């Protein structure tokens, strides 16, 4: 979500909906964990759309590709901090794809964009991560 307060709000709103609609859960349609994740993801996506100050996902510019050699030498906290600094659209698609494991088709449906846009945004997010992590590693080399 970009900051801790928004993440707490999404989690709280998600659990309110989970408790409100727990009677509608159908175990024959999937696992409880998946149902709960879907609710929380939808709450987060609605909040992101509401607070969006950036261009639409289809209008995001293309960045050049950067080498990823520095990424393997970074610790988890550094990588997490750089992910949190990604623009909201990049972070959203990155998390849905890499962290949550959704397909580009599913992401496109959730975000109301084309499947190709989801792929392009993920690629740009990864390129941005590589660039930012490489810059951090170069800065550390000078210290």
C-alpha positions in Angstrom: 0.0 0.0 0.0 3.0 2.3 0.3 2.7 3.1 3.9 1.9 1.4 7.2 -1.3 3.3 7.9 -2.9 2.5 4.6 -1.9 -1.2 5.0 -3.5 -1.3 8.5 -6.7 0.3 7.1 -6.9 -2.3 4.3 -6.3 -5.1 6.7 -9.0 -3.8 9.1 -11.5 -3.2 6.2 -10.7 -6.6 4.8 -11.4 -8.4 8.1 -14.6 -6.5 8.6 -15.8 -7.7 5.2 -14.6 -11.3 6.0 -16.6 -11.3 9.2 -19.6 -9.7 7.7 -19.7 -12.2 4.8 -18.3 -15.3 6.5 -21.7 -17.0 6.0 -21.3 -16.7 2.2 -18.0 -18.6 2.2 -18.4 -21.9 0.2 -15.6 -24.4 0.8 -16.5 -26.3 -2.4 -15.3 -23.2 -4.4 -11.8 -23.0 -2.8 -9.8 -22.7 0.4 -10.7 -20.3 3.2 -7.2 -18.7 2.9 -7.8 -17.9 -0.8 -11.2 -16.5 -0.2 -9.8 -14.2 2.6 -6.9 -13.1 0.4 -9.2 -12.3 -2.5 -11.3 -10.0 -0.2 -8.2 -8.2 1.2 -6.7 -7.8 -2.3 -9.9 -6.3 -3.6 -10.1 -3.9 -0.6 -6.5 -2.9 -1.3 -7.2 -2.4 -5.1 -10.2 -0.3 -4.4 -8.2 1.9 -2.0 -5.4 2.3 -4.5 -7.9 3.3 -7.2 -9.5 5.8 -4.9 -6.2 7.4 -3.9 -4.5 7.2 -7.3 -2.5 10.3 -8.0 -0.5 8.7 -10.8 -1.2 8.1 -14.5 -3.4 5.1 -15.4 -1.6 1.8 -15.7 -1.9 1.9 -19.5 -0.1 5.2 -19.7 3.0 4.3 -17.6 6.3 5.0 -19.5 8.8 2.3 -20.5 12.2 2.3 -18.7 15.4 0.7 -20.1 16.6 -2.7 -18.8 19.3 -2.8 -16.2 21.7 -5.6 -15.2 20.6 -7.6 -12.1 23.9 -8.8 -10.8 23.7 -6.6 -7.6 20.3 -8.1 -6.6 21.8 -11.4 -5.5 24.1 -9.7 -3.0 21.4 -7.6 -1.3 19.7 -8.5 2.0 16.0 -9.0 2.4 15.4 -5.7 4.2 17.1 -3.7 1.4 15.0 -5.4 -1.3 11.8 -4.9 0.7 12.6 -1.2 1.2 13.1 -0.7 -2.5 9.9 -2.5 -3.4 8.0 -0.2 -1.0 9.4 2.8 -3.0 8.0 1.6 -6.3 5.2 3.6 -7.8 1.8 2.2 -6.7 1.0 0.7 -10.1 4.3 -1.1 -10.3 4.1 -2.3 -6.7 0.6 -3.5 -7.1 1.3 -5.6 -10.2 4.6 -6.8 -8.7 3.0 -8.0 -5.5 0.1 -9.6 -7.2 2.3 -11.5 -9.6 5.5 -12.3 -7.7 4.3 -12.4 -4.1 0.7 -13.6 -4.5 1.3 -15.7 -7.6 -1.6 -14.4 -9.7 -1.5 -14.9 -13.5 -1.4 -11.8 -15.8 -4.9 -12.7 -16.9 -6.2 -12.6 -13.3 -4.2 -9.4 -12.6 -5.7 -7.7 -15.7 -9.2 -8.6 -14.5 -8.6 -7.3 -11.0 -7.1 -4.0 -12.2 -9.3 -3.5 -15.2 -6.4 -3.3 -17.7 -5.3 -5.4 -20.6 -3.3 -8.5 -20.0 -0.4 -7.1 -22.0 -0.4 -4.0 -19.7 0.0 -6.3 -16.7 3.0 -8.0 -18.3 4.6 -4.7 -19.3 4.1 -3.1 -15.9 5.6 -6.2 -14.2 8.6 -5.9 -16.6 9.0 -2.2 -15.8 8.7 -2.9 -12.1 11.4 -5.5 -12.2 13.6 -3.2 -14.3 13.1 -0.3 -11.8 13.9 -2.7 -8.9 17.1 -3.8 -10.6 18.1 -0.1 -11.3 17.4 1.0 -7.7 19.1 -2.0 -6.1 22.1 -1.5 -8.3 22.3 2.2 -7.3 22.1 1.2 -3.6 24.9 -1.4 -4.1 27.1 1.2 -5.9 26.5 3.7 -3.1 27.5 1.1 -0.5 30.7 0.4 -2.4 31.7 4.1 -2.0 31.2 4.1 1.8 
